[in-house]
Amino acid sequence: MNPPRVTRPRVVRCETVEDEDGVPRPDSPPHPLADFDSDDEEDIEPELEEELLTRVELNSEELLEEIFQAEDAHRGTYPLNITCLSLSKNSTIPDGRLTEDAMNTIRAHNFKVNVDQGSREYAKMKRAFPQLRDLPSLAELQASITFISGIKPVKYDCCTNSCCCFLGSYADLDACPYCSEARLDSRGRPRAVFEYIPLIPRLQALFADKKTCEELLYRANCHKRTTISDVFDSLSYRRLCQCHVRVDGEIFSHRHFDQPFDIAMGLSADGVCPFKNRKATC
C-alpha cells in the first residue's frame, strides 16, 4: 500500500490584491501567495489540459456533515462572497457527493496546483476563456478549499531569505540574526510567512473518508509473516509493539500501536548541501 501523501510546508510572500485592471485595492488585506512572479517575465496564457483537472472524490458523509454544521454556525458572517461554490446542503446530491459546481471549484484548485500556475496567469484565465466567467478569484478559491478541507494552516513570520523562522528564541526579533533583513515591511506586515499545516488535523481528515480509512487499517489487519515484505514485518516495529509507551519518563499501560486506528508514522528529511562540493551533505 502506498503511504498517504503528505503536503510539505511552504514559504510564501504577501502580495496586495489587484482588480481586473491591475490596480491595487487599498481596502483589501494582503493574501499570502506561493507564487514568485518576476516583473520581467512574459505573461503566459496556459492551456487548459483536461487530463490535469484531477477529479477529487469527497464522498464521506461524516465530513460533509461537519461542513454543514460549521456553515450553520458561521452563516451570515463569512467574509467572502463565494459565487462559484456555495457551501450549503444544496451543494450535495442524494448520494452524498458534492455538486458539479463544487467539484468544478475543486478541479480549478487542482489544476492551478498541478501546473504550478502563477497568480497573474490564473487571474487572466477569465479573459482568455470567456466560458470561465464564473471562475472565482484566487482569494475566493483558496478560502473555498480551506473551508471544505476543514484544515487551517498556522502562520509564522520568517526571514525573507528563509534563514530562520521568528519563533522560540527568535520570536521577539525585528530582523534576521543571520542576514539582518528586516522582519516587517514599511506597513508593519511580515515580509515572508511560513505556513504550517498541523499534522493531527491532517491525520483526522484521512479517517473521514471511508476508502482511505480502510487503507489505513492495513497495519492492524496484515497477517504475521515469516518473511519481510514491508515495514510492519521489521524487527524494530515488532519490538515497539511489545513495549509500553513512555513519555517524559512516565510509563503508560498501553503499548505502541495496540489499537487498530493507531498510526505508525515515520519521519524522513532530505539532505542539505551547504557547500559547493556536492559530495558533502548534512
C-alpha positions as CSV (number, residue, x, y, z in Angstrom):
1,M,0.0,0.0,0.0
2,N,1.3,3.4,-0.9
3,P,1.7,5.8,2.1
4,P,-0.6,8.8,2.4
5,R,0.6,11.8,0.5
6,V,1.9,14.5,2.9
7,T,1.8,18.1,1.9
8,R,5.0,19.9,2.7
9,P,5.1,23.3,4.4
10,R,5.8,26.2,2.1
11,V,7.3,29.7,2.4
12,V,5.1,32.4,0.9
13,R,5.3,36.1,0.3
14,C,2.5,38.6,0.9
15,E,1.1,40.4,-2.1
16,T,-1.6,43.0,-2.5
17,V,-4.8,42.0,-4.3
18,E,-5.3,43.8,-7.6
19,D,-8.5,44.4,-9.5
20,E,-9.1,43.4,-13.1
21,D,-7.3,46.5,-14.4
22,G,-4.2,45.6,-12.4
23,V,-4.7,48.5,-9.9
24,P,-4.0,47.6,-6.2
25,R,-7.1,47.7,-4.0
26,P,-6.1,49.7,-0.8
27,D,-9.0,48.3,1.2
28,S,-8.1,44.7,0.6
29,P,-5.9,42.7,3.0
30,P,-2.7,41.1,1.7
31,H,-3.0,37.5,0.7
32,P,-0.1,35.0,1.1
33,L,0.7,33.6,-2.3
34,A,3.2,30.8,-3.1
35,D,4.0,32.3,-6.5
36,F,7.1,34.4,-7.0
37,D,6.4,36.1,-10.4
38,S,9.2,38.3,-11.7
39,D,8.2,41.6,-13.2
40,D,10.3,41.0,-16.3
41,E,8.8,37.6,-17.1
42,E,6.4,37.4,-20.0
43,D,2.8,36.6,-19.3
44,I,1.9,33.1,-20.5
45,E,-1.6,32.0,-21.2
46,P,-1.7,28.4,-20.0
47,E,-3.6,25.9,-22.0
48,L,-6.4,24.0,-20.2
49,E,-5.5,20.4,-20.2
50,E,-8.4,18.2,-19.3
51,E,-6.3,15.4,-18.0
52,L,-4.8,17.7,-15.4
53,L,-8.2,18.5,-13.9
54,T,-8.0,15.8,-11.3
55,R,-11.3,14.6,-10.1
56,V,-11.4,14.6,-6.3
57,E,-13.8,12.2,-4.6
58,L,-15.2,13.7,-1.4
59,N,-17.8,11.1,-0.6
60,S,-17.6,11.0,3.2
61,E,-21.0,11.7,4.8
62,E,-19.2,12.5,8.1
63,L,-17.0,15.1,6.5
64,L,-19.9,16.7,4.8
65,E,-22.0,16.8,8.0
66,E,-19.1,18.7,9.7
67,I,-19.1,21.2,6.8
68,F,-22.8,21.8,7.2
69,Q,-22.5,22.3,10.9
70,A,-19.6,24.7,10.5
71,E,-21.6,26.7,7.9
72,D,-24.7,26.9,10.1
73,A,-22.5,28.2,12.9
74,H,-21.0,30.9,10.8
75,R,-23.9,31.7,8.4
76,G,-24.1,35.4,7.7
77,T,-20.5,36.1,9.0
78,Y,-18.4,34.5,6.3
79,P,-16.2,37.4,4.9
80,L,-16.0,36.3,1.2
81,N,-18.8,36.2,-1.4
82,I,-18.1,32.8,-3.0
83,T,-20.3,32.7,-6.0
84,C,-18.9,29.5,-7.7
85,L,-19.0,27.4,-4.6
86,S,-22.0,27.6,-2.2
87,L,-21.1,25.5,0.9
88,S,-24.6,24.5,1.9
89,K,-26.7,21.4,2.0
90,N,-27.8,22.3,-1.6
91,S,-24.2,21.6,-2.6
92,T,-24.7,17.9,-2.4
93,I,-26.8,15.4,-4.3
94,P,-28.7,12.5,-2.7
95,D,-25.8,10.0,-2.7
96,G,-23.7,12.4,-0.5
97,R,-21.4,13.8,-3.2
98,L,-20.6,17.4,-3.9
99,T,-22.5,19.1,-6.8
100,E,-20.9,19.7,-10.1
101,D,-20.3,23.4,-9.3
102,A,-18.5,22.5,-6.1
103,M,-16.4,19.9,-8.0
104,N,-15.5,22.5,-10.6
105,T,-14.1,24.7,-8.0
106,I,-12.0,21.8,-6.6
107,R,-10.8,21.0,-10.1
108,A,-9.8,24.6,-10.7
109,H,-7.7,24.4,-7.5
110,N,-6.1,21.1,-8.5
111,F,-5.3,22.5,-12.0
112,K,-3.5,25.5,-10.5
113,V,-1.5,23.4,-8.1
114,N,-0.6,20.7,-10.6
115,V,0.7,23.0,-13.3
116,D,2.3,25.4,-10.7
117,Q,0.3,28.3,-12.2
118,G,1.1,31.8,-11.1
119,S,-1.4,34.2,-9.6
120,R,-1.3,36.6,-12.6
121,E,-1.9,33.7,-15.1
122,Y,-4.8,32.5,-13.0
123,A,-6.4,35.9,-12.9
124,K,-6.2,36.2,-16.7
125,M,-7.8,32.9,-17.4
126,K,-11.3,34.5,-17.4
127,R,-10.1,37.0,-20.1
128,A,-8.7,34.2,-22.2
129,F,-11.6,31.9,-21.8
130,P,-15.0,33.7,-21.6
131,Q,-16.7,30.5,-20.6
132,L,-14.9,30.7,-17.3
133,R,-16.6,33.9,-16.3
134,D,-17.8,32.2,-13.1
135,L,-14.3,31.2,-12.1
136,P,-13.7,32.5,-8.5
137,S,-10.9,34.8,-7.7
138,L,-7.7,33.3,-6.2
139,A,-8.7,34.6,-2.7
140,E,-12.1,33.0,-3.0
141,L,-10.7,29.8,-4.4
142,Q,-8.2,29.5,-1.5
143,A,-10.9,30.3,1.0
144,S,-13.3,27.7,-0.5
145,I,-10.7,24.9,-0.4
146,T,-9.7,25.8,3.1
147,F,-13.4,25.7,4.2
148,I,-14.0,22.3,2.5
149,S,-10.9,20.6,4.0
150,G,-11.5,22.0,7.5
151,I,-7.8,22.4,7.9
152,K,-6.5,25.8,8.8
153,P,-2.7,26.5,8.4
154,V,-0.7,28.1,11.2
155,K,1.3,31.1,10.0
156,Y,4.7,32.1,11.3
157,D,6.8,35.1,10.3
158,C,10.1,34.1,8.7
159,C,13.1,35.7,7.1
160,T,12.6,36.8,3.6
161,N,15.7,34.8,2.7
162,S,14.5,31.7,4.5
163,C,17.3,31.9,7.1
164,C,15.1,31.3,10.1
165,C,11.6,31.4,11.5
166,F,10.8,34.0,14.1
167,L,9.8,31.5,16.7
168,G,11.1,30.4,20.1
169,S,14.2,32.5,20.9
170,Y,13.7,34.5,17.7
171,A,10.1,35.4,18.4
172,D,10.8,39.0,19.5
173,L,13.4,39.9,16.9
174,D,12.8,42.6,14.4
175,A,15.5,41.4,12.0
176,C,17.1,38.2,10.9
177,P,20.0,37.3,13.1
178,Y,21.9,35.8,10.1
179,C,21.4,38.2,7.2
180,S,20.0,41.2,9.1
181,E,17.0,41.5,6.7
182,A,14.0,43.3,8.4
183,R,11.2,41.1,9.6
184,L,8.4,43.6,8.7
185,D,7.8,45.9,5.7
186,S,7.1,49.6,5.8
187,R,3.4,48.9,6.6
188,G,4.3,46.7,9.6
189,R,3.4,43.4,7.8
190,P,5.6,40.3,7.8
191,R,7.8,40.2,4.6
192,A,7.5,36.5,4.4
193,V,5.3,33.9,6.1
194,F,5.9,30.3,6.8
195,E,2.6,28.3,6.6
196,Y,2.5,25.1,8.6
197,I,-0.4,22.7,8.2
198,P,-0.8,20.9,11.6
199,L,-0.3,17.2,11.5
200,I,-3.1,15.9,13.7
201,P,-6.0,17.5,11.7
202,R,-4.5,16.0,8.5
203,L,-4.4,12.6,10.0
204,Q,-8.0,13.0,11.2
205,A,-9.0,14.0,7.7
206,L,-7.6,10.7,6.4
207,F,-10.1,8.8,8.6
208,A,-13.0,10.9,7.3
209,D,-13.0,9.1,4.0
210,K,-14.3,5.5,4.1
211,K,-11.9,4.2,1.4
212,T,-8.8,5.9,3.0
213,C,-9.9,4.7,6.4
214,E,-10.0,1.1,5.2
215,E,-6.5,1.5,3.7
216,L,-5.1,2.9,7.0
217,L,-6.3,-0.3,8.7
218,Y,-3.8,-2.3,6.7
219,R,-1.3,-2.2,9.5
220,A,-3.8,-3.7,12.0
221,N,-5.2,-6.3,9.6
222,C,-1.9,-7.5,8.0
223,H,-1.1,-11.1,8.9
224,K,2.2,-12.0,10.6
225,R,4.6,-13.4,8.1
226,T,7.9,-15.2,8.3
227,T,9.4,-13.0,5.5
228,I,9.9,-9.3,5.4
229,S,7.7,-7.6,2.8
230,D,7.1,-4.2,4.3
231,V,7.9,-2.0,7.3
232,F,5.4,-3.8,9.5
233,D,7.5,-7.0,9.3
234,S,10.6,-5.3,10.5
235,L,12.2,-6.2,13.8
236,S,12.1,-2.6,15.1
237,Y,8.4,-2.3,14.6
238,R,7.7,-5.7,16.3
239,R,9.8,-4.6,19.3
240,L,7.8,-1.4,19.6
241,C,4.6,-3.4,19.6
242,Q,5.8,-5.2,22.7
243,C,6.9,-2.1,24.6
244,H,4.7,0.2,26.8
245,V,4.5,3.8,25.7
246,R,6.9,6.1,27.7
247,V,6.5,9.9,27.6
248,D,8.9,12.1,29.7
249,G,9.8,9.2,31.9
250,E,6.2,8.2,32.6
251,I,5.2,4.7,31.5
252,F,1.7,4.1,30.4
253,S,-0.4,0.9,30.5
254,H,-0.9,0.7,26.7
255,R,1.7,-0.5,24.2
256,H,2.7,1.0,20.9
257,F,0.2,0.5,18.1
258,D,-2.1,-1.7,20.2
259,Q,-5.2,-0.1,18.8
260,P,-6.3,-0.7,15.1
261,F,-6.7,3.0,14.5
262,D,-3.2,3.9,15.7
263,I,-0.9,5.5,13.1
264,A,2.7,4.1,12.7
265,M,4.3,7.2,11.2
266,G,7.9,7.5,10.1
267,L,9.7,10.8,9.5
268,S,12.4,11.5,6.9
269,A,14.2,14.6,5.7
270,D,16.2,15.4,2.5
271,G,19.9,16.1,2.8
272,V,21.1,19.7,2.6
273,C,24.2,20.7,0.6
274,P,25.6,23.9,2.2
275,F,28.8,23.9,0.2
276,K,29.8,23.9,-3.5
277,N,31.2,20.4,-3.1
278,R,28.1,18.3,-3.5
279,K,29.8,15.3,-2.1
280,A,29.3,16.7,1.4
281,T,25.7,16.9,2.7
282,C,24.1,17.2,6.1
